[in-house]
């Protein structure tokens, strides 16, 4: 026998809760997190453990300080710590992780009133703070300890060794794939390598072997950018559970891919669509950060506008900015415009009739 509920409007009933949503997102991240631990060893596990523990402790401390409801077990602080650690390379100093987690919870969430009131994604606030405070640590990459030959594919490394100066090879092969691409363009601008050598580098980085390594997770980088496949599976799980909708991840990924294909090479339509979406944190940002229920738009049209503009920012930062990756800042910048986007994309109420002026 079905139960009927009587209440005042709005007549909406859902079995979802903050706790259920947050732990489902944590569950969706679990395969990529486990893979990162398998690839990077104990450094990855320690980074995640420290960041999560510090975030949960900070949640309790700031809730006490600001007299807010203590939400230690709803999974939100756990998720903040996990996401922040996955935007960082393994082996980050423990003190940096602790400071970043406290900043993420305190200045990314607590000062605004707690969960549901924060205008910016807390995990990305923590990551941005660490990047501004200790930039060298944030961009110091570690090689995977199992199964990968270098930060870039073996084919790319071989091509570099045979076509460009030794000092340039050392510079590029020590970087992540996105960093290697950015450094190759920089070396070309400086005259260290010519156009043909640049073509060889970009061709090697976007080869089938490199793309497959990026997709499966055989490449170095941050903990959350080494396997597009597992992040995609986690994102599909969130879509299946209806925790997120397709609008933001699909538009975000397509925008980054298409614009990188058009503008990401030496000339128009000379870039690599697949390299641009599999390299870096595009999938992590698209499914797990840009879709944050608190800091993303409420309505479908607004979500697509938000995702498109964030994707444009990623390509601009990657191609013309000082950082090889732009996912973090693209989402934080667009978080600031969410209230405006919501205001202008709010659908008209059912039965709305425009008043005719007399």
Residue pairs with C-beta under 8 A, 6 or more apart in sequence:
5 13
18 71
18 74
18 76
18 115
19 73
19 74
19 75
21 243
21 293
22 74
22 75
22 76
22 78
22 79
23 75
24 237
24 238
24 241
24 243
25 75
25 79
25 238
25 243
25 288
26 75
26 78
26 79
26 82
27 237
28 234
28 235
28 237
28 238
28 287
28 288
29 79
29 82
29 83
29 86
29 224
29 234
29 288
30 234
31 230
31 233
31 234
32 86
32 224
32 227
32 230
32 231
32 234
32 284
33 48
33 82
33 86
33 223
35 217
35 226
35 227
35 230
36 44
36 48
36 86
36 90
36 223
36 224
36 226
36 227
37 44
37 45
37 48
38 146
39 144
39 145
39 146
39 147
39 148
39 217
39 226
40 90
40 91
40 142
40 144
40 145
40 223
41 90
41 145
41 146
43 90
43 91
43 142
44 90
44 223
46 94
47 85
47 88
47 90
47 91
47 92
47 97
47 223
48 81
48 82
48 85
48 86
48 223
50 85
50 94
50 97
50 98
50 101
51 81
51 82
51 84
51 85
51 97
51 100
51 101
52 77
52 78
52 81
52 82
52 85
52 101
53 81
54 81
54 97
54 98
54 100
54 101
54 102
55 77
55 78
55 80
55 81
55 84
55 101
55 104
55 105
56 72
56 77
56 78
56 81
58 77
58 101
58 102
58 104
58 105
58 106
59 70
59 71
59 72
59 76
59 77
59 105
59 110
60 70
60 72
62 68
62 105
62 106
62 109
62 110
63 69
63 70
63 71
63 110
63 114
64 70
65 110
66 110
66 111
66 114
68 110
68 113
68 114
69 114
71 77
71 114
71 115
74 115
76 115
77 105
79 123
80 101
80 104
80 105
80 108
80 109
80 122
80 123
80 126
81 101
81 104
81 123
83 123
83 124
83 224
83 288
83 289
84 97
84 100
84 101
84 104
84 122
84 123
84 124
84 126
84 127
85 97
85 223
86 222
86 223
86 224
86 284
87 123
87 124
87 127
87 222
87 223
87 224
87 281
87 284
87 328
88 97
88 100
88 127
88 130
88 138
88 222
88 223
89 138
89 139
89 140
89 141
89 142
89 221
89 222
89 223
90 142
90 223
91 140
91 142
92 130
92 137
92 138
93 137
96 130
96 133
96 134
96 137
99 129
99 130
99 133
100 126
100 127
100 129
100 130
101 126
103 125
103 126
103 129
104 122
104 123
104 125
104 126
104 127
104 129
105 122
105 126
107 125
107 129
108 118
108 120
108 121
108 122
108 123
108 124
108 125
108 126
109 115
109 117
109 118
109 122
112 118
112 119
115 294
116 294
117 294
118 294
118 295
119 295
119 335
119 336
119 338
119 339
120 295
120 332
120 335
120 336
121 289
121 292
121 295
121 331
121 332
121 335
123 289
124 289
124 328
124 331
124 332
125 332
127 138
127 328
128 328
128 329
128 332
130 137
130 138
131 138
131 328
139 179
141 151
141 174
141 175
141 176
141 179
141 220
141 221
142 220
143 150
143 151
143 220
144 218
144 219
144 220
144 226
147 218
148 213
148 218
148 219
148 220
149 157
150 157
150 173
150 220
151 173
151 174
151 175
151 176
151 177
151 180
151 219
151 220
151 221
152 172
152 173
152 175
152 176
152 177
152 180
152 204
152 205
152 210
152 219
153 204
153 205
153 207
153 209
153 210
153 213
153 218
153 219
154 209
155 204
155 207
155 209
155 210
156 177
156 180
156 201
156 204
156 205
156 207
156 209
156 210
157 169
157 173
158 204
159 200
159 201
159 203
159 204
160 168
160 169
160 172
160 173
160 200
160 201
160 204
161 169
163 196
163 197
163 200
163 201
164 172
164 187
164 192
164 193
164 197
164 200
164 201
165 192
165 193
167 192
168 187
168 192
168 193
171 183
171 187
172 180
172 183
172 184
172 187
172 201
173 180
175 182
175 183
175 324
176 219
176 220
176 221
176 225
176 279
176 280
176 324
177 205
177 210
177 214
177 219
177 221
177 275
177 279
177 280
178 279
178 280
178 318
178 324
178 325
179 324
180 201
180 205
181 201
181 202
181 205
181 275
181 279
181 324
182 318
182 324
184 193
184 198
184 201
184 202
184 205
185 198
187 193
187 198
188 194
188 195
188 197
188 198
193 201
195 266
198 266
199 266
202 265
202 266
202 272
204 210
205 272
205 275
206 272
206 274
206 275
210 219
210 275
211 272
211 274
211 275
211 278
212 218
213 219
214 228
214 275
214 278
214 279
215 227
215 228
215 229
215 274
215 278
216 227
216 229
217 226
217 227
217 228
217 229
217 230
218 226
219 226
219 279
220 226
221 280
222 281
224 231
224 281
224 284
225 279
225 280
225 281
225 283
225 284
228 277
228 278
228 282
228 283
231 283
231 284
231 287
231 288
232 283
232 287
234 287
234 288
235 244
235 249
235 283
235 286
235 287
235 288
238 244
238 287
238 288
238 291
239 245
239 246
239 249
244 287
244 291
245 300
245 303
247 300
247 303
247 304
247 307
248 286
248 290
248 291
248 296
248 303
248 304
248 306
248 307
249 286
249 287
249 290
249 291
249 307
250 307
251 303
251 304
251 307
251 308
251 311
252 282
252 285
252 286
252 290
252 307
252 308
252 310
252 311
253 277
253 282
253 283
253 286
253 311
254 311
255 307
255 308
255 310
255 311
255 312
255 314
255 315
256 276
256 277
256 282
256 311
256 314
256 315
257 273
257 274
257 276
257 277
258 273
259 311
259 312
259 315
260 271
260 272
260 273
260 275
260 276
260 277
260 315
260 318
260 319
261 269
261 271
261 272
261 273
261 276
262 268
262 269
262 271
263 271
263 315
263 319
264 270
264 271
264 272
264 276
264 315
264 318
264 319
265 271
265 272
276 282
276 315
276 318
277 283
280 318
280 324
280 325
280 327
281 325
281 327
281 328
282 314
282 327
284 327
285 327
285 328
285 330
285 331
286 307
289 327
289 331
290 296
290 306
290 307
290 310
290 331
290 334
295 335
295 338
296 303
296 306
296 335
296 338
297 303
297 305
297 306
297 338
297 341
297 342
297 345
298 342
298 346
299 342
299 345
299 346
299 347
301 345
302 338
302 341
302 342
302 344
302 345
305 341
305 345
306 334
306 337
306 338
306 341
309 334
309 337
310 330
310 331
310 333
310 334
311 330
313 326
313 329
313 330
313 333
313 334
314 326
314 327
314 330
315 326
316 326
317 323
317 325
317 326
317 329
317 330
318 324
318 325
318 326
323 329
